[in-house]
């Protein structure tokens, strides 16, 4: 028989990966301990790294957009002060 359980936890404050392939996450209200084999650890890392790359790309695009807007405003200000 397979037993599954969903645990909702927020705000991971500490992460530790121990000697016995145990991932420990300290969260609000307690701690999660998960035993992982190498393939599971790699799968988690792949998903996390992909998400981080997506977030970095979104932030870079937003920064580029803001820089272009600032440059346009600076040019407008420069034109208005010339007159």
C-alpha positions in Angstrom: 0.0 0.0 0.0 1.3 3.5 -0.9 0.6 6.3 1.5 1.1 9.9 0.3 0.7 13.1 2.1 0.8 16.7 1.1 2.6 19.0 3.5 2.4 22.8 2.8 5.3 24.7 4.2 6.4 28.3 3.7 9.5 30.3 4.0 12.5 28.0 4.1 14.9 29.5 6.5 17.7 26.8 6.3 18.7 24.0 3.9 21.1 21.2 4.8 22.0 18.1 2.8 23.5 15.5 5.2 25.8 12.6 4.9 23.1 10.0 4.6 21.4 11.5 1.5 19.0 13.4 3.7 17.7 16.8 2.6 16.7 18.9 5.6 14.5 22.0 5.2 13.8 24.2 8.1 10.5 26.0 7.6 8.0 28.0 9.6 6.6 25.7 12.2 9.1 22.8 11.8 11.4 20.8 9.7 11.1 18.5 6.7 13.5 15.6 6.2 13.6 13.9 2.8 15.8 11.0 1.9 16.9 11.2 -1.7 18.9 9.0 -4.0 21.2 10.7 -6.6 18.7 10.7 -9.4 16.1 12.4 -7.2 18.6 15.0 -6.1 19.6 15.7 -9.7 15.9 16.0 -10.8 15.3 18.5 -8.0 18.4 20.5 -8.9 17.4 20.5 -12.6 13.9 21.9 -11.8 15.3 24.5 -9.4 18.1 25.6 -11.8 15.6 25.9 -14.7 13.3 28.1 -12.5 16.2 30.3 -11.4 17.3 30.8 -15.0 13.7 31.8 -16.0 13.5 34.3 -13.1 16.9 35.7 -14.0 15.8 36.2 -17.6 12.6 37.9 -16.6 14.5 40.2 -14.2 17.1 41.0 -17.0 14.3 41.8 -19.5 12.5 44.1 -16.9 15.8 45.9 -16.1 16.5 46.4 -19.9 12.9 47.8 -20.3 13.4 50.2 -17.4 16.8 51.3 -18.7 15.2 52.1 -22.1 12.4 54.0 -20.4 14.9 56.0 -18.3 17.0 56.8 -21.4 13.9 58.0 -23.2 12.9 60.2 -20.3 16.5 61.6 -20.0 16.4 62.5 -23.7 13.1 64.3 -23.3 14.4 66.2 -20.3 17.5 67.1 -22.2 15.4 68.5 -25.2 13.2 70.5 -22.8 16.1 72.1 -21.1 17.7 73.1 -24.4 14.7 75.2 -25.3 
